Amino acid sequence: MNEFSTYEFVVKQKSEGKWLLGRIGLIALYVLYVLTLLLVGLQARIVVPLLALIPITLWILIFITWRYVSVEYEYSITSGVLTFTKIYGGRSRKRVLELPLRDAVRIAPLDNSMEADRAQHYKPEREFSAISSLRAPDIYFILFELDAERNKDKRRAILYLEATQKALHIFKYYNASATVVQQVTR
């Protein structure tokens, strides 16, 4: 395996559950914002200037807020280091986690009941999710210990991700003893 090759995979968060509620809530906020400005304009009899102000301020409000309900998750692997990043609105990136694959305790499919029980008994204190939906195919988990930077104690953590055949091959290459490979659809 080429030590300097990079693999990345991006999934878009589907609009379901809390993400759907967030989108509905923001749309309701936008409508209430416009109605409030119109009512204030009617009361103060300054409707004409508000007709110019409303579209501009509404566009700014949407530009600032909508990206938080339009999230993509990216994981990339470079030289045995997995980097998990959230991409907000296709514009801004926030690196959430960097994990050397050799430090993973277990990499296994979530739909394997024995491995899922192992993940549950691991009792992770932190959870990271890089999946598009709870019903997505090929969900794997990575159990690891998260180093606290200020103090020396470690916290147990779990990362859920949608695995591809190539990602599993890389996981197996860098940490064969901790990786459970199962056939995936991608």
N, CA and C of each residue as an Amber inpcrd file, in Angstrom:
protein
   558
   0.8510000  -1.1770000   0.0000000   0.0000000   0.0000000   0.0000000
   0.8890000   1.2300000   0.0000000   0.5460000   2.1780000  -0.8350000
   1.3050000   3.4130000  -0.9240000   1.1100000   4.2100000   0.3520000
   2.1760000   4.5210000   1.0300000   2.1280000   5.1930000   2.3210000
   1.6000000   6.6240000   2.2030000   1.6780000   7.2120000   1.0220000
   1.3090000   8.6120000   0.8730000  -0.0070000   8.8010000   0.1210000
  -0.7080000   7.7310000  -0.1430000  -1.9900000   7.8640000  -0.8250000
  -3.0620000   8.2960000   0.1770000  -4.0310000   9.0250000  -0.3280000
  -5.1090000   9.5410000   0.5180000  -6.4300000   8.9670000   0.0340000
  -7.2690000   8.6110000   0.9850000  -8.6100000   8.1460000   0.6670000
  -9.5830000   9.0330000   1.4110000 -10.6200000   9.4950000   0.7180000
 -11.6530000  10.2670000   1.4020000 -13.0290000   9.8360000   0.9250000
 -13.9790000   9.9800000   1.8360000 -15.3610000   9.6000000   1.5470000
 -16.2660000  10.6230000   2.2190000 -17.2580000  11.1190000   1.4710000
 -18.1610000  12.1540000   1.9650000 -19.5870000  11.6420000   1.8960000
 -20.3540000  11.8440000   2.9700000 -21.7850000  11.5340000   2.9700000
 -22.5540000  12.7710000   3.4200000 -23.7060000  12.9810000   2.8070000
 -24.5660000  14.1100000   3.1550000 -25.6060000  13.6410000   4.1600000
 -25.7930000  14.4140000   5.2090000 -26.7920000  14.1030000   6.2240000
 -28.1820000  14.1760000   5.6040000 -28.9550000  13.1080000   5.7320000
 -30.3120000  13.0930000   5.1930000 -31.2430000  13.8770000   6.1170000
 -32.2780000  14.4440000   5.5400000 -33.2430000  15.2290000   6.3110000
 -34.2580000  14.2970000   6.9430000 -33.9540000  13.8330000   8.1270000
 -34.8780000  12.9980000   8.8940000 -34.6060000  13.2150000  10.3720000
 -35.6110000  12.9710000  11.1780000 -35.4560000  13.1200000  12.6150000
 -35.2020000  14.5610000  13.0170000 -34.1780000  14.7670000  13.8410000
 -33.9000000  16.1080000  14.3500000 -33.4570000  17.0560000  13.2370000
 -32.8810000  16.5190000  12.1760000 -32.4510000  17.3640000  11.0590000
 -33.6680000  17.9100000  10.3110000 -34.6970000  17.1080000  10.1550000
 -35.9230000  17.5690000   9.5170000 -36.6120000  18.6160000  10.3890000
 -36.6400000  18.3740000  11.7010000 -37.2270000  19.3580000  12.6120000
 -36.4510000  20.6680000  12.5830000 -35.1380000  20.5850000  12.4850000
 -34.3190000  21.7900000  12.3960000 -34.6260000  22.5900000  11.1410000
 -34.7810000  21.9020000  10.0200000 -35.1110000  22.5910000   8.7670000
 -36.4910000  23.2390000   8.8400000 -37.4530000  22.4960000   9.3710000
 -38.8110000  23.0480000   9.5110000 -38.7940000  24.2480000  10.4420000
 -38.0550000  24.1500000  11.5270000 -37.9480000  25.2600000  12.4790000
 -37.3270000  26.5020000  11.8540000 -36.2760000  26.3100000  11.0530000
 -35.6510000  27.4650000  10.4000000 -36.5790000  28.1030000   9.3730000
 -37.3170000  27.2970000   8.6250000 -38.2640000  27.8570000   7.6570000
 -39.3490000  28.6520000   8.3830000 -39.8250000  28.1170000   9.5070000
 -40.8150000  28.8480000  10.3040000 -40.2170000  30.1540000  10.8330000
 -38.9640000  30.1330000  11.2410000 -38.2890000  31.3380000  11.7120000
 -38.1990000  32.3830000  10.5960000 -37.8930000  31.9560000   9.3870000
 -37.8010000  32.8860000   8.2630000 -39.1580000  33.5310000   7.9790000
 -40.2150000  32.7340000   7.9940000 -41.5610000  33.2670000   7.7420000
 -41.9550000  34.2390000   8.8520000 -41.6990000  33.8750000  10.1040000
 -42.0170000  34.7730000  11.2220000 -41.2100000  36.0710000  11.1480000
 -39.9830000  35.9800000  10.7100000 -39.1410000  37.1620000  10.5680000
 -39.7540000  38.1330000   9.5610000 -40.1690000  37.6130000   8.4080000
 -40.7660000  38.4690000   7.3760000 -42.0840000  39.0650000   7.8740000
 -42.9130000  38.2280000   8.4900000 -44.1980000  38.7370000   8.9990000
 -43.9920000  39.7890000  10.0800000 -43.0450000  39.5910000  10.9570000
 -42.7660000  40.5610000  12.0160000 -42.3150000  41.8900000  11.4260000
 -41.4070000  41.8330000  10.4610000 -40.9590000  43.0820000   9.8410000
 -42.1040000  43.7850000   9.1180000 -42.9710000  43.0270000   8.4390000
 -44.1140000  43.6450000   7.7650000 -45.0750000  44.2860000   8.7660000
 -45.3380000  43.6160000   9.8720000 -46.2250000  44.1860000  10.8870000
 -45.6270000  45.4450000  11.5140000 -44.3320000  45.4240000  11.7830000
 -43.6720000  46.6090000  12.3280000 -43.7230000  47.7370000  11.3000000
 -43.5180000  47.4040000  10.0320000 -43.5860000  48.4130000   8.9700000
 -44.9620000  49.0070000   8.8160000 -45.9990000  48.1830000   8.9590000
 -47.3650000  48.7020000   8.8780000 -47.6820000  49.6050000  10.0630000
 -47.2150000  49.2360000  11.2370000 -47.4440000  50.0570000  12.4280000
 -46.7220000  51.4010000  12.3260000 -45.5050000  51.3780000  11.8240000
 -44.7150000  52.6090000  11.7360000 -44.9150000  53.3340000  10.3990000
 -45.7020000  52.7700000   9.5060000 -45.9950000  53.3310000   8.1960000
 -44.7220000  53.5570000   7.3660000 -43.8400000  52.5550000   7.3960000
 -42.6300000  52.6020000   6.5700000 -42.5170000  51.3090000   5.7550000
 -43.5710000  50.9640000   5.0750000 -43.6380000  49.7070000   4.3360000
 -42.6970000  49.7240000   3.1290000 -42.6160000  50.8310000   2.4180000
 -41.8120000  50.8860000   1.1950000 -40.3270000  50.6360000   1.4880000
 -39.7100000  51.2880000   2.4810000 -38.2990000  50.9720000   2.7670000
 -38.1120000  49.5240000   3.2430000 -39.0920000  49.0010000   3.9500000
 -38.9740000  47.6180000   4.4150000 -39.0560000  46.6260000   3.2650000
 -39.7830000  46.9700000   2.2080000 -39.8480000  46.0790000   1.0520000
 -38.4750000  45.9060000   0.4060000 -37.6160000  46.8700000   0.5580000
 -36.2440000  46.7420000   0.0610000 -35.3590000  46.0620000   1.1000000
 -35.6500000  46.3000000   2.3680000 -34.8120000  45.7570000   3.4470000
 -35.0870000  44.2730000   3.7050000 -36.3180000  43.8420000   3.5890000
 -36.6770000  42.4560000   3.9260000 -35.9260000  41.4270000   3.0820000
 -35.9000000  41.5310000   1.7490000 -35.1850000  40.4900000   0.9890000
 -33.6870000  40.4260000   1.3100000 -33.0750000  41.5930000   1.5050000
 -31.6320000  41.6070000   1.7880000 -31.3440000  40.9750000   3.1430000
 -32.0830000  41.3790000   4.1660000 -31.8250000  40.8250000   5.5070000
 -32.2350000  39.3560000   5.5850000 -33.2870000  38.9790000   4.8630000
 -33.6890000  37.5660000   4.8470000 -32.6030000  36.7220000   4.1830000
 -32.0320000  37.2100000   3.0990000 -30.9450000  36.4740000   2.4310000
 -29.7510000  36.3150000   3.3740000 -29.4050000  37.3710000   4.1010000
 -28.2880000  37.2910000   5.0530000 -28.6050000  36.2850000   6.1530000
 -29.8220000  36.3210000   6.6750000 -30.2220000  35.3800000   7.7260000
 -30.1540000  33.9420000   7.2260000 -30.6520000  33.6880000   6.0310000
 -30.5910000  32.3410000   5.4640000 -29.1510000  31.9250000   5.2190000
 -28.3300000  32.8200000   4.6990000 -26.9260000  32.5300000   4.4180000
 -26.1760000  32.1190000   5.6860000 -26.4890000  32.7770000   6.7960000
 -25.7860000  32.4990000   8.0520000 -26.3030000  31.2230000   8.7200000
 -27.6050000  30.9700000   8.6700000 -28.1780000  29.8790000   9.4710000
 -28.4050000  28.5630000   8.7370000 -28.6960000  28.5910000   7.4500000
 -29.1050000  27.3640000   6.7580000 -27.9930000  26.3190000   6.7140000
 -26.7700000  26.7380000   6.7320000 -25.6600000  25.7820000   6.6330000
 -25.6130000  24.8160000   7.8120000 -26.1960000  25.1880000   8.9420000
 -26.1590000  24.3100000  10.1080000 -27.1630000  23.1630000  10.0250000
 -28.0620000  23.2010000   9.0480000 -28.9520000  22.0620000   8.8180000
 -28.6460000  21.3940000   7.4770000 -27.5780000  21.8170000   6.8360000
 -27.1200000  21.2140000   5.5870000 -25.6770000  20.7570000   5.8120000
 -25.5390000  19.6010000   6.4520000 -24.2320000  19.1300000   6.9090000
 -23.8000000  17.9110000   6.1000000 -22.5150000  17.8770000   5.7790000
 -21.8990000  16.7010000   5.1660000 -20.7870000  16.2310000   6.0950000
 -20.5560000  14.9260000   6.0840000 -19.4860000  14.3470000   6.8970000
 -18.4270000  13.7700000   5.9670000 -17.1860000  14.0620000   6.2610000
 -16.0960000  13.5430000   5.4520000 -15.1120000  12.8320000   6.3760000
 -14.7280000  11.6410000   5.9630000 -13.5810000  11.0440000   6.6400000
 -12.5290000  10.7500000   5.5960000 -11.3060000  11.0600000   5.9590000
 -10.1910000  10.8200000   5.0500000  -9.1140000  10.0630000   5.8120000
  -8.3760000   9.2640000   5.0620000  -7.3040000   8.4700000   5.6540000
  -6.0340000   8.7800000   4.8770000  -5.0480000   9.2820000   5.5850000
  -3.7580000   9.5880000   4.9940000  -2.6710000   9.0040000   5.8860000
  -1.8850000   8.1110000   5.3540000  -0.7620000   7.4860000   6.0770000
  -1.2050000   6.9080000   7.4170000  -2.3550000   6.2720000   7.4450000
  -2.8190000   5.5970000   8.6430000  -3.5000000   6.4810000   9.6640000
  -3.7680000   7.7310000   9.3210000  -4.4510000   8.6480000  10.2300000
  -5.8160000   8.9810000   9.6440000  -6.8620000   8.6680000  10.4020000
  -8.2310000   8.9570000   9.9860000  -8.5960000  10.3440000  10.4940000
  -9.0560000  11.1930000   9.6000000  -9.4880000  12.5420000   9.9590000
 -10.9760000  12.6550000   9.6670000 -11.7470000  13.0350000  10.6910000
 -13.1910000  13.1910000  10.5690000 -13.5040000  14.6870000  10.5700000
 -14.2270000  15.1420000   9.5230000 -14.5170000  16.5570000   9.3380000
 -15.9990000  16.7470000   9.0680000 -16.5750000  17.8220000   9.6190000
 -17.9420000  18.2210000   9.2820000 -17.8520000  19.3920000   8.3150000
 -18.6740000  19.3340000   7.2670000 -18.7150000  20.4000000   6.2700000
 -20.1000000  21.0410000   6.3590000 -20.1280000  22.3200000   6.7150000
 -21.3920000  23.0340000   6.8910000 -21.7500000  23.8060000   5.6250000
 -22.8780000  23.4480000   5.0170000 -23.3800000  24.1640000   3.8560000
 -22.4630000  24.1200000   2.6550000 -21.5680000  23.1720000   2.5990000
 -20.6470000  23.0690000   1.4780000 -19.5690000  24.1370000   1.4710000
 -19.4980000  24.9540000   2.5470000 -18.5570000  26.0730000   2.5550000
 -17.5070000  25.9650000   3.6450000 -17.9270000  25.7900000   4.8580000
 -16.9580000  25.8120000   5.9520000 -16.7540000  24.4060000   6.5140000
 -15.5180000  24.1290000   6.8760000 -15.1320000  22.8090000   7.3710000
 -14.7000000  22.9420000   8.8280000 -15.0650000  21.9270000   9.6000000
 -14.6290000  21.8790000  10.9930000 -14.0500000  20.4960000  11.2520000
 -12.7600000  20.4470000  11.5410000 -12.1420000  19.1640000  11.8490000
 -12.5790000  18.7610000  13.2530000 -13.1490000  17.5840000  13.3480000
 -13.6960000  17.1060000  14.6070000 -12.7260000  16.1670000  15.3080000
 -12.0420000  15.3290000  14.5200000 -11.2640000  14.2600000  15.1310000
 -10.1380000  13.8170000  14.2070000  -9.0030000  13.5250000  14.7980000
  -7.9040000  12.8510000  14.0960000  -7.5360000  11.6350000  14.9190000
  -7.4700000  10.4950000  14.2530000  -7.2460000   9.2390000  14.9570000
  -6.2680000   8.3650000  14.1790000  -5.1230000   8.0380000  14.7720000
  -4.2610000   7.0360000  14.1290000  -4.9620000   5.6820000  14.1650000
  -5.0750000   5.0280000  13.0280000  -5.8140000   3.7640000  12.9600000
  -5.1790000   2.6810000  13.8250000  -3.8980000   2.7490000  14.0490000
  -3.2460000   1.7380000  14.8840000  -3.7160000   1.8220000  16.3440000
  -4.2850000   2.9760000  16.7490000  -4.7760000   3.1550000  18.1140000
  -6.2170000   2.6830000  18.3020000  -6.8770000   2.2680000  17.2340000
  -8.2730000   1.8180000  17.3430000  -8.3270000   0.5090000  18.1220000
  -9.2800000   0.4160000  19.0190000  -9.4810000  -0.8000000  19.8030000
 -10.2410000  -1.8340000  18.9830000 -11.2620000  -1.3790000  18.2230000
 -12.0730000  -2.2820000  17.4210000 -12.6690000  -1.5180000  16.2500000
 -12.6590000  -2.1290000  15.0810000 -13.3170000  -1.6020000  13.8900000
 -14.1990000  -2.7320000  13.3790000 -15.5110000  -2.5450000  13.4480000
 -16.4110000  -3.6570000  13.1330000 -17.7540000  -3.1280000  12.6250000
 -18.5250000  -4.0090000  11.9490000 -19.8530000  -3.6010000  11.4570000
 -20.8550000  -3.5070000  12.6030000 -21.7220000  -2.5210000  12.5190000
 -22.7260000  -2.3190000  13.5560000 -23.8430000  -3.3420000  13.4600000
 -24.1030000  -3.8980000  12.2710000 -25.1930000  -4.8560000  12.1230000
 -24.8230000  -6.2660000  12.5740000 -23.5950000  -6.4910000  12.9590000
 -23.1680000  -7.7570000  13.5460000 -23.5090000  -7.6940000  15.0390000
 -24.4430000  -8.5460000  15.4860000 -24.9620000  -8.4250000  16.8560000
 -23.8800000  -8.6250000  17.9110000 -22.9500000  -9.5480000  17.6790000
 -21.8880000  -9.7820000  18.6560000 -20.9840000  -8.5440000  18.7750000
 -20.6620000  -7.9380000  17.6490000 -19.8150000  -6.7460000  17.6610000
 -20.5710000  -5.5430000  18.2300000 -21.8520000  -5.4360000  17.9470000
 -22.6530000  -4.3440000  18.5020000 -22.7250000  -4.4470000  20.0170000
 -22.8320000  -5.6760000  20.5370000 -22.8130000  -5.8650000  21.9860000
 -21.4680000  -5.4560000  22.5750000 -20.4040000  -5.7730000  21.8590000
 -19.0630000  -5.3900000  22.3160000 -18.9470000  -3.8630000  22.3950000
 -19.5010000  -3.1820000  21.4070000 -19.4700000  -1.7160000  21.4060000
 -20.2660000  -1.1530000  22.5700000 -21.3880000  -1.7920000  22.8780000
 -22.2270000  -1.3280000  23.9790000 -21.5320000  -1.5480000  25.3240000
 -20.8460000  -2.6760000  25.4760000 -20.1470000  -2.9700000  26.7260000
 -18.8860000  -2.1240000  26.8980000 -18.3860000  -1.5620000  25.8150000
 -17.2260000  -0.6800000  25.8680000 -17.5710000   0.6120000  26.6120000
 -18.8330000   0.9730000  26.6330000 -19.3800000   2.1480000  27.3130000
 -18.6320000   3.4330000  26.9510000 -18.7610000   3.8500000  25.6870000
 -18.0700000   5.0750000  25.2740000 -18.6610000   6.3180000  25.9390000
 -17.7890000   7.2460000  26.2970000 -18.2120000   8.5030000  26.9120000
 -18.5060000   9.5670000  25.8610000 -17.9050000   9.4450000  24.6800000
 -18.1340000  10.3790000  23.5780000 -18.5520000   9.6010000  22.3470000
 -19.4460000  10.1800000  21.5600000 -19.8870000   9.5730000  20.3070000
 -19.6820000  10.5640000  19.1720000 -19.1510000  10.0610000  18.0770000
 -19.0050000  10.8430000  16.8550000 -19.7620000  10.0960000  15.7600000
 -20.4960000  10.8280000  14.9440000 -21.2930000  10.1930000  13.9130000
 -20.9510000  10.7750000  12.5470000 -20.5970000   9.9070000  11.6110000
 -20.3130000  10.3020000  10.2310000 -21.1870000   9.4920000   9.2890000
 -22.4450000   9.3110000   9.6810000 -23.3780000   8.5340000   8.8640000
 -24.4950000   9.4480000   8.3720000 -25.0340000   9.1230000   7.2060000
 -26.0830000   9.9520000   6.6280000 -27.4420000   9.6900000   7.2700000
 -27.6420000   8.4720000   7.7470000 -28.9210000   8.0840000   8.3160000
 -28.7120000   6.8510000   9.1860000 -29.5790000   6.6450000  10.1420000
 -29.4910000   5.4340000  10.9630000 -29.7950000   4.1830000  10.1540000
 -30.4890000   4.3580000   9.0160000 -30.8220000   3.2260000   8.1580000
 -29.8560000   3.0730000   6.9780000 -28.7390000   3.7650000   7.0280000
 -27.7660000   3.6900000   5.9280000 -27.1200000   2.3020000   5.9050000
 -26.7590000   1.8280000   4.7260000 -26.0880000   0.5260000   4.6480000
 -24.6240000   0.6370000   5.0680000 -24.0710000  -0.4730000   5.5080000
 -22.6420000  -0.5840000   5.7880000 -22.1460000   0.3740000   6.8720000
 -22.8640000   0.4540000   7.9720000 -22.4100000   1.2840000   9.0860000
 -21.4090000   0.4830000   9.9110000 -20.2520000   1.0520000  10.0930000
 -19.2070000   0.4660000  10.9260000 -18.9700000   1.3810000  12.1100000
 -18.3700000   0.8360000  13.1510000 -17.9790000   1.6670000  14.2850000
 -16.5010000   1.4530000  14.5620000 -15.8980000   2.4800000  15.1320000
 -14.5040000   2.4150000  15.5520000 -14.4680000   2.7770000  17.0250000
 -14.0080000   1.8520000  17.8380000 -13.8260000   2.1090000  19.2620000
 -12.3890000   2.5750000  19.4810000 -12.2260000   3.6140000  20.2830000
 -10.8880000   4.1410000  20.5390000 -10.8860000   4.9300000  21.8370000
  -9.7030000   5.2870000  22.2810000  -9.5620000   6.1190000  23.4660000
  -9.1560000   7.5140000  23.0310000  -9.8990000   8.4840000  23.5170000
  -9.6920000   9.8770000  23.1600000  -8.8050000  10.5110000  24.2160000
  -7.6750000  11.0480000  23.7980000  -6.7640000  11.7010000  24.7410000
  -7.2990000  13.0700000  25.1020000  -7.3510000  13.3330000  26.3910000
  -7.6910000  14.6740000  26.8480000  -6.3980000  15.4900000  26.8220000
  -6.4310000  16.6480000  26.1880000  -5.2040000  17.3940000  25.9860000
  -4.7310000  18.0970000  27.2500000  -5.6360000  18.5880000  28.0630000
  -5.2190000  19.3290000  29.2530000  -4.7870000  18.4150000  30.3940000
  -5.4740000  17.3140000  30.5590000  -5.0740000  16.3800000  31.6010000
  -4.7320000  15.0440000  30.9570000  -4.1620000  14.1690000  31.6910000
  -3.6000000  12.9440000  31.1150000  -4.5770000  11.7710000  31.0360000
  -5.8200000  11.9420000  31.4690000  -6.7490000  10.8110000  31.4240000
  -7.3320000  10.6420000  30.0270000  -7.7030000   9.4160000  29.7360000
  -8.2630000   9.0790000  28.4270000  -9.7430000   8.7720000  28.5860000
 -10.5000000   9.1370000  27.5640000 -11.9320000   8.8650000  27.5640000
 -12.2500000   7.9170000  26.4210000 -13.1310000   6.9760000  26.6980000
 -13.5470000   6.0340000  25.6620000 -14.4860000   6.7360000  24.6950000
 -14.3230000   6.4190000  23.4180000 -15.1320000   7.0790000  22.3990000
 -15.4590000   6.0860000  21.2870000 -16.4690000   6.4400000  20.5020000
 -16.8920000   5.6180000  19.3740000 -17.1850000   6.5370000  18.1920000
 -16.7960000   6.1020000  17.0090000 -17.0750000   6.8130000  15.7730000
 -17.8790000   5.8860000  14.8730000 -19.0530000   6.3470000  14.4500000
 -19.8700000   5.6030000  13.4950000 -19.6060000   6.1850000  12.1130000
 -19.3890000   5.3140000  11.1320000 -19.1470000   5.7780000   9.7800000
 -19.6710000   4.7820000   8.7690000 -19.8820000   5.2520000   7.5520000
 -20.3130000   4.3880000   6.4560000 -19.0520000   3.9190000   5.7380000
 -18.8040000   2.6330000   5.7930000 -17.5610000   2.0850000   5.2530000
 -17.7200000   1.6530000   3.8060000 -16.6460000   1.7770000   3.0690000
 -16.5800000   1.2720000   1.7040000 -15.5510000   0.1440000   1.6680000
 -15.5200000  -0.5660000   0.5780000 -14.5770000  -1.6780000   0.4490000
 -13.1340000  -1.1940000   0.5700000 -12.8460000  -0.0690000  -0.0550000
 -11.4830000   0.4670000  -0.0020000 -11.1210000   0.9110000   1.4170000
 -12.0540000   1.5280000   2.1180000 -11.7920000   1.9480000   3.4990000
 -11.5070000   0.7350000   4.3770000 -12.2760000  -0.3390000   4.2130000
 -12.0470000  -1.5560000   4.9990000 -10.6780000  -2.1540000   4.6980000
 -10.2750000  -2.0860000   3.4550000  -8.9510000  -2.5830000   3.0780000
  -7.8580000  -1.7670000   3.7940000  -8.0310000  -0.4580000   3.8470000
  -7.0620000   0.3980000   4.5360000  -7.0880000   0.1460000   6.0390000
  -8.2830000  -0.0060000   6.6210000  -8.3760000  -0.3170000   8.0510000
  -7.6320000  -1.6090000   8.3640000  -7.8520000  -2.5970000   7.5410000
  -7.2140000  -3.9040000   7.7350000  -5.6890000  -3.7880000   7.5920000
  -5.2350000  -2.9660000   6.6840000  -3.8050000  -2.7900000   6.4640000
  -3.1280000  -2.1590000   7.6960000  -3.7530000  -1.1230000   8.2630000
  -3.1220000  -0.4050000   9.3660000  -3.4070000  -0.9920000  10.7420000
  -4.4740000  -1.7920000  10.8890000  -4.7940000  -2.3800000  12.1820000
  -5.5530000  -3.6900000  11.9560000  -4.8340000  -4.6930000  11.5090000
  -5.4590000  -5.9640000  11.1400000  -6.0730000  -6.6810000  12.3420000
  -5.4550000  -6.5920000  13.4970000  -5.9460000  -7.3430000  14.6600000
  -7.2680000  -6.7990000  15.1990000  -7.5670000  -5.5290000  14.9500000
  -8.7860000  -4.9340000  15.5060000  -9.9170000  -4.8150000  14.4840000
  -9.6550000  -5.1640000  13.2370000 -10.6340000  -4.9400000  12.1730000
 -11.4080000  -6.2100000  11.8500000 -12.7320000  -6.0910000  11.8370000
 -13.6250000  -7.1680000  11.4130000 -14.1920000  -6.7590000  10.0620000
 -13.9070000  -7.5380000   9.0430000 -14.3320000  -7.1860000   7.6920000
 -15.5470000  -8.0090000   7.3120000 -16.5090000  -7.3180000   6.7320000
 -17.7330000  -7.9430000   6.2510000 -18.0040000  -7.3520000   4.8730000
 -18.6680000  -8.0860000   4.0050000 -18.9430000  -7.5950000   2.6520000
 -19.7970000  -6.3290000   2.7220000 -19.4090000  -5.3000000   1.9620000
 -20.1570000  -4.0450000   1.9290000 -20.6820000  -3.8080000   0.5190000
 -21.6450000  -2.9030000   0.3900000 -22.2800000  -2.6710000  -0.9010000
 -21.5410000  -1.6500000  -1.7540000 -20.6510000  -0.8620000  -1.1570000
 -19.9230000   0.1620000  -1.9300000 -18.4840000  -0.2200000  -2.1170000
